[in-house]
Amino acid sequence: MKVFDFDAIGTILLFAGLLIRFWIGRRRFKRKNFAGLNVFSSYLSSQVIPLFEWFLNLIGMLMIVYGVVAILL
């Protein structure tokens, strides 16, 4: 009996990583004005939000890579 089904875990991680990256891309797209510049409500949010999004993007990419590796093994 298997304790962990790596195909199921890999699939869940793959889709979760794709969902995170899609959500961040959508937020970045909606934040741009007609000239293509990012619009923030304050200086603090212009510094914190991209850092937070970069961190989540990294987590999403690691989830995708680990999910693909888990599916292939």
C-alpha positions as CSV (number, residue, x, y, z in Angstrom):
1,M,0.0,0.0,0.0
2,K,1.3,3.4,-1.0
3,V,1.3,6.1,1.6
4,F,1.8,8.9,-1.0
5,D,0.6,8.9,-4.5
6,F,3.2,11.0,-6.2
7,D,1.1,11.4,-9.4
8,A,-1.7,12.9,-7.5
9,I,0.6,15.2,-5.4
10,G,2.4,16.2,-8.6
11,T,-0.8,17.0,-10.4
12,I,-2.1,19.1,-7.5
13,L,1.2,21.0,-7.2
14,L,1.4,21.5,-11.0
15,F,-2.1,23.0,-11.1
16,A,-1.6,25.1,-7.9
17,G,1.6,26.5,-9.3
18,L,0.0,27.4,-12.6
19,L,-3.0,29.0,-10.8
20,I,-0.6,31.1,-8.6
21,R,1.3,32.3,-11.7
22,F,-1.9,33.1,-13.6
23,W,-3.3,35.0,-10.6
24,I,-0.2,37.1,-10.3
25,G,-0.1,37.8,-14.1
26,R,-3.7,38.9,-14.0
27,R,-3.0,41.2,-11.1
28,R,-0.1,42.8,-12.9
29,F,-2.1,43.2,-16.1
30,K,-5.0,44.9,-14.3
31,R,-2.7,47.3,-12.5
32,K,-1.4,48.9,-15.7
33,N,-2.9,52.1,-17.1
34,F,-3.4,53.0,-20.7
35,A,0.2,54.0,-21.1
36,G,1.4,50.6,-19.8
37,L,2.7,51.9,-16.5
38,N,2.0,50.3,-13.1
39,V,-0.4,52.3,-10.9
40,F,-0.1,52.0,-7.1
41,S,-2.1,53.8,-4.4
42,S,1.0,54.7,-2.4
43,Y,4.8,54.5,-2.3
44,L,4.8,51.7,0.3
45,S,2.5,49.5,-1.8
46,S,4.7,50.2,-4.9
47,Q,7.6,48.7,-3.0
48,V,5.9,45.8,-1.1
49,I,3.5,44.4,-3.7
50,P,6.1,43.6,-6.4
51,L,8.3,42.0,-3.7
52,F,5.4,39.9,-2.5
53,E,4.4,39.0,-6.1
54,W,8.0,38.0,-6.9
55,F,8.1,35.7,-3.9
56,L,4.8,34.1,-4.8
57,N,5.9,33.8,-8.4
58,L,9.0,31.9,-7.2
59,I,6.9,29.6,-5.0
60,G,4.6,28.9,-8.0
61,M,7.5,28.1,-10.3
62,L,9.0,25.7,-7.7
63,M,5.6,24.0,-7.3
64,I,5.4,23.6,-11.1
65,V,8.9,22.1,-11.3
66,Y,8.3,19.8,-8.3
67,G,4.9,18.8,-9.7
68,V,6.4,17.8,-13.1
69,V,9.2,15.9,-11.4
70,A,6.8,14.0,-9.2
71,I,4.6,13.1,-12.1
72,L,7.5,11.9,-14.2
73,L,9.0,9.7,-11.4
